[in-house]
Amino acid sequence: MKGRKPLPTKLKLLKGTARKHRRNKNEPQPGPASVEPPAWLGPESRPYWDRLAPVLSETGGC
C-alpha cells in the first residue's frame, strides 16, 4: 500500500478532521480491557493499580 497509513477514527475526531462520508465502517473496535492486576504486581504497587485501573478502563486507556 502506497501513501500514508490511515488514521483511526478516534484520532480524526480528536483532530477535528473526521468526515461522515470518509469513515471506515469496518474499522475494528477493541473490547473492554480487564482491570485485574497482573500476578507480578507487588504489594506496594497494588493501591495505585486499584485507584488508576478503573479510571483508565472508563476512558478507554487500558
C-alpha positions as CSV (number, residue, x, y, z in Angstrom):
1,M,0.0,0.0,0.0
2,K,1.5,3.3,-1.0
3,G,0.9,6.6,0.7
4,R,0.2,7.4,4.3
5,K,-1.4,4.9,6.7
6,P,-5.0,5.8,7.5
7,L,-5.6,7.3,10.9
8,P,-8.1,5.7,13.3
9,T,-11.5,7.4,13.5
10,K,-10.9,8.4,17.2
11,L,-7.8,10.3,16.2
12,K,-9.7,12.0,13.4
13,L,-12.4,13.1,15.8
14,L,-9.8,14.5,18.2
15,K,-8.0,16.4,15.4
16,G,-11.4,17.7,14.0
17,T,-10.8,16.2,10.6
18,A,-13.4,13.5,10.7
19,R,-16.0,13.4,7.8
20,K,-19.0,11.1,7.8
21,H,-18.6,10.1,4.2
22,R,-15.0,9.1,4.8
23,R,-15.5,6.9,7.9
24,N,-14.4,3.3,7.8
25,K,-17.5,1.3,8.7
26,N,-15.4,-1.9,9.0
27,E,-12.8,-0.4,11.5
28,P,-12.1,-2.9,14.3
29,Q,-13.3,-1.8,17.7
30,P,-11.4,-3.2,20.7
31,G,-13.4,-4.7,23.5
32,P,-13.2,-3.7,27.2
33,A,-9.9,-4.4,28.9
34,S,-9.5,-6.4,32.0
35,V,-8.9,-4.4,35.2
36,E,-7.4,-7.4,37.1
37,P,-3.9,-6.7,38.4
38,P,-1.1,-8.8,36.9
39,A,0.3,-11.6,39.1
40,W,3.8,-10.0,39.3
41,L,2.5,-6.7,40.8
42,G,4.0,-6.1,44.2
43,P,2.1,-5.1,47.4
44,E,3.5,-1.5,47.2
45,S,2.0,-1.0,43.8
46,R,-1.4,-2.6,44.4
47,P,-3.0,0.6,45.9
48,Y,-2.0,2.6,42.8
49,W,-3.4,-0.1,40.5
50,D,-6.7,-0.2,42.4
51,R,-7.0,3.6,42.1
52,L,-5.9,4.1,38.5
53,A,-7.1,0.9,36.6
54,P,-10.8,1.7,36.8
55,V,-10.3,5.3,35.6
56,L,-8.2,4.1,32.6
57,S,-10.8,1.4,31.8
58,E,-13.6,4.0,31.8
59,T,-11.7,6.3,29.5
60,G,-10.6,3.5,27.2
61,G,-6.9,4.0,28.1
62,C,-6.4,0.5,29.4
